[in-house]
Amino acid sequence: MKITKYIILTLIFQILINVRGEAQPCANIKTLELNKIFPVKPLPIVDARDVMWHRRLWREIDLKEKINQLLYFPNEKEKRSCSLYDVLHYNLMKGYIKAYDPKDDKFSKELTINELSNLVGDSVYDKNKQLVYQQLDSRDVVKYWLKEDWFYNAKYSKIDVRIIGICPVKLKIDKEGNILGYQQLFWLYYPNLRITLNNIEAFKKEKEDDPRVSFDDVFINRMFNSYIIQKEGGQKQQVKQHKSELDIKLENEKTKMYYYKRETNLWGN
């Protein structure tokens, strides 16, 4: 298909569309069944008295970026046909993990199986342009939102981060194939998600002695690129030196920050 047939908005997502065309949904459910349980690596315990300054952030992981592809679909050589969304959906339907209302990232309203099924179902147009219901294609989950706490730990004199929640975001397309925006599906409480993510490899090892990399490793070790989409702060005013240090680190990402919702009004539930 010639590029001239696409509108400007479609051109922006051309890379994403190409990837979706090559990717295959998870057909073999056995790849999500666990043959071995791997222990979760515990994070250092943080004493509240040692937290001298903190800031809460919301980030967006865009899966069209090459570095984030292992959360979408790997290349064919890796022999893994499941995306991160496949892992989440499978375990949600099995009842191994819990989902929360997409409009409330405080994890106060747990979704029932019926509510979840309605959210992960999708209304699409068939070849006759008739609206029909079908299960959400995992290829249409193109972004993830993260809720995080960044803080300065005085005990170790270092800046650290904890992921609080993760939210899959799907692409909304009309019957003409035009991109309308994005829709949040559900929130997941990350600490309760680690066991599940730790037992699924993000990509296959090339050599026997290569270290194993799980989906949990990807998030804990920050093996992804993301953008700050919202931030809210809280600090103890008496330790301004720690505030400035953390602010400098976050300000280095200022060029990455964008407010797509405010500028284009494409975001929505």
C-alpha positions, 0 to 999 in steps of 0.5 A, spaced: 500 500 500 502 506 498 504 511 503 500 517 499 494 513 501 495 514 509 493 521 513 498 524 517 496 521 523 496 514 520 503 515 518 505 516 525 503 509 527 506 506 521 511 502 525 506 500 529 501 497 524 507 494 520 509 490 527 502 488 528 501 485 521 507 481 523 505 479 530 501 473 531 496 472 537 498 467 542 495 461 539 499 455 544 496 456 551 501 451 553 506 457 553 503 460 559 502 454 563 508 454 568 513 448 568 517 451 574 516 456 579 522 461 580 522 465 586 521 472 586 527 477 588 525 481 594 526 488 593 530 492 599 525 494 605 525 501 606 524 504 612 519 510 612 524 514 616 529 514 611 525 516 606 527 524 606 523 526 599 518 522 594 514 524 588 509 520 585 509 519 577 505 516 572 509 514 566 507 511 559 510 505 555 509 506 548 510 499 545 511 502 538 518 503 540 523 498 538 526 497 546 519 496 548 518 490 543 519 485 548 513 487 552 509 487 545 511 481 541 518 478 540 521 477 533 520 470 530 527 467 532 525 467 539 520 462 538 515 465 543 508 468 541 505 471 547 505 478 549 505 481 556 498 482 555 497 475 553 500 473 560 496 478 564 489 476 560 490 468 561 492 469 569 486 474 570 481 469 567 484 464 571 483 468 577 491 468 579 491 475 579 486 481 580 484 487 576 481 494 578 477 499 575 481 503 569 478 509 572 481 508 579 488 507 580 488 507 587 486 499 587 479 500 591 474 497 586 476 490 584 473 488 577 468 481 577 470 476 571 464 479 568 466 486 568 473 484 566 470 480 560 466 486 558 472 491 558 477 486 554 471 484 549 471 489 543 466 492 538 469 492 531 466 492 524 466 486 520 467 486 512 460 488 511 461 494 516 457 491 521 458 492 528 460 485 532 463 483 538 469 479 539 475 478 544 480 484 544 486 482 540 492 483 544 496 486 538 491 492 539 494 493 546 499 498 544 501 502 551 502 501 558 501 506 564 505 505 570 504 508 577 510 509 580 513 512 587 520 515 586 524 517 593 530 519 596 533 513 601 537 517 606 540 510 609 543 508 602 544 516 599 541 514 593 534 515 589 530 509 588 523 507 585 518 502 586 512 501 581 505 501 584 501 499 578 500 497 571 495 499 566 494 496 559 492 501 554 488 499 547 488 502 541 481 505 538 479 504 531 473 506 527 470 502 521 474 506 516 480 504 520 482 511 523 485 512 529 480 515 534 485 515 541 486 510 546 482 506 552 485 504 559 483 497 560 484 495 567 489 497 573 493 491 576 497 492 583 504 491 581 507 488 588 501 482 587 503 481 580 511 480 580 510 472 582 506 471 575 511 476 571 517 472 574 515 466 572 514 468 564 521 469 560 521 476 556 525 473 551 529 466 550 536 465 552 541 464 546 546 460 550 545 456 556 549 460 561 545 466 559 542 469 565 534 468 565 530 475 563 523 475 566 517 480 565 518 482 572 526 483 570 524 488 565 520 492 569 524 492 576 531 493 572 528 498 568 529 495 561 524 499 557 523 506 555 517 511 557 515 518 558 512 522 564 505 523 563 503 526 570 506 527 576 504 529 583 509 531 589 510 531 596 516 532 600 519 534 607 521 542 606 527 541 611 531 537 606 531 541 600 538 538 598 535 532 596 529 535 593 534 538 588 537 532 586 531 528 585 528 534 581 534 534 576 534 527 575 526 528 573 527 534 569 532 531 565 526 527 562 522 534 561 523 533 553 520 527 553 514 529 557 508 530 553 500 532 554 497 528 548 490 528 552 490 535 553 493 537 546 489 533 541 483 530 546 485 523 543 485 520 550 479 517 553 475 511 556 
